[in-house]
Amino acid sequence: MQTVQKTLDKQVMSLLDEDQKIVFLKTLLFLSQADGKVDDTEVVFIKKMAQKYKVENVKKIFENVNEPSLLEELKSIESRRVALELIKQLFILGHCDKDLGVEEILFINHAADVLNVSPQKVEEIGRFVVDSLILAEQSKIIFEEN
């Protein structure tokens, strides 16, 4: 989760209004549930993100939501930069448990479709995230970090 937290761009989040921030964070939470369970650290992470980005109505993030209604809410995100950042964050979150599952990939593709992000761009972002994670691991080995 720390990887997501460190890479979530403040400038990008500043482009969002309250409702859009809720949708952004709700989308991350939804992906974390794609494998059928939500880890406590994921809930803590979402709450910290809500606090960090000054989301007033945190309870809205945790409202029970289904994929079609969430995808409808995603249409409120009109900024291309925000859409690309969200796809990146979804990939990072999906890789947190070292296993990006089929359900997660399908959801990312559905979200990308609603956000008008092409399959080619989604693939590019996915490769970028994997390359970044590999570099981070290599850095730990090279610099003898635990």
N, C-alpha and C positions, 0 to 999 in steps of 0.2 A: 504494500500500500504506500510505503514511503516514496517509491518511484513516482507514482501518480501525483502525490502531494508536491513533490519537488518540481515536477515538470508542468504543473497546471499554471498556465500563463496568466498573471494578474491583468495584463493589458487586455487579453481576450475576455476574461471574466468581467472586466469593467464595461464591455460593450453590451452587456446583458441587463435587462431590467429584472425586477424581483421574480416575476412569473417565469421568465426565461432561465434564470438561475435555478429555480426549482425544477424545471423540466430537465435541464442539463444534469443536475445531481440525481434526479429521479431516474434518468436514463442509465447512469452509472450503477445505481442501486439495482435496477431491473436486470442489468447484465450480470451483476454479482449473484443474482438469484437463479440464473439460467441453468445452473447445475443442480438445482433443487434445494440448495441450502445457502443460508447467509451466515457467514462467519461474524463473530462479535467484532473483530477488528474492522470489518467492512462497515458495520453500523457506526462504530466510533469514527472511522475515517469520514463517512458522509456527514456526521454531525460536526466534526471539526471543519470540514470544507464549508458547510453552511455558516458556521460561526465566522470563519476567516473571510468569507465573501459577503458577510452581513445580510444573510437571508433571514428575514423577519419571521416568516411562518414555516419553521422547520417541520412541523407536523405534516404539512402538505407533501413533503418529500416522501414520507413513509406511508402515505395513503395507499391502500391496496389498488393496484392498477393492472390492467391486462395489456397485452402487446398492442392490439389495435387502437385502444384509447391513448396509449402513450405515443404511438406513432403519429396519431392525429395532433397531439400536443406539440410534438417535435416540429410541426409545420410553422410554429411561432418563431423558430430560430431562422432568421432570414440572412444573417451575415455569413458569407462564404468562409471567412476566417474562423468563425466560431464553429461552423459545421465541420471543418477539417480538424480543428482541435478536439472536438467531441469524438470523432472517429478515432483519432490518435489515442485519446484517453481510454476509449473502449478497448482498443487492442492492448494497451498497457495493462489495464485491469484484467483482461482475459488471460494474460500471460502470468499474472501474479502467482497463480498456483502451479506454474510450469506446464500447464496443459490447457491450451486453447481448444475448447470442445466444439463439436458440430453445432450445438444449440447456440453457443456464443457467436460463432461465425455467421450463422443464419440471421441472428438478431442484428449484428453489426451491418450486414448487407441490407436488411430491411430498413434500418435507420438511415443508412447511406442513401438508399433509394428515395426516401422521403425528403432528405436534405439535398437532393440533386447532386450527389457525389457519385461520379461514374465508377463502375467496377474496376477500371484501370487505376483510378486514383486511390480507391480502397486498397487495391493490391500494393501499390507504391507505399502507402502509409503503413500497411502491415509489414512490409519488408523493412521499412525504416525503423519501426519499433523493434523488430527482431534484431536487426543490426545494432541498434543502440543498446539493447539488453546484453548482447554478446560482448560489445566493447566495454560495458560496465563490469562484466564478469572478468574479462581479460585484464582490465585495469586493477581489479582487486588482487589478481594473481601476481601481476608484474610488480605492484607496489606493496606486496605482502600484507594486504589488509585482510582482516578476518571477515 
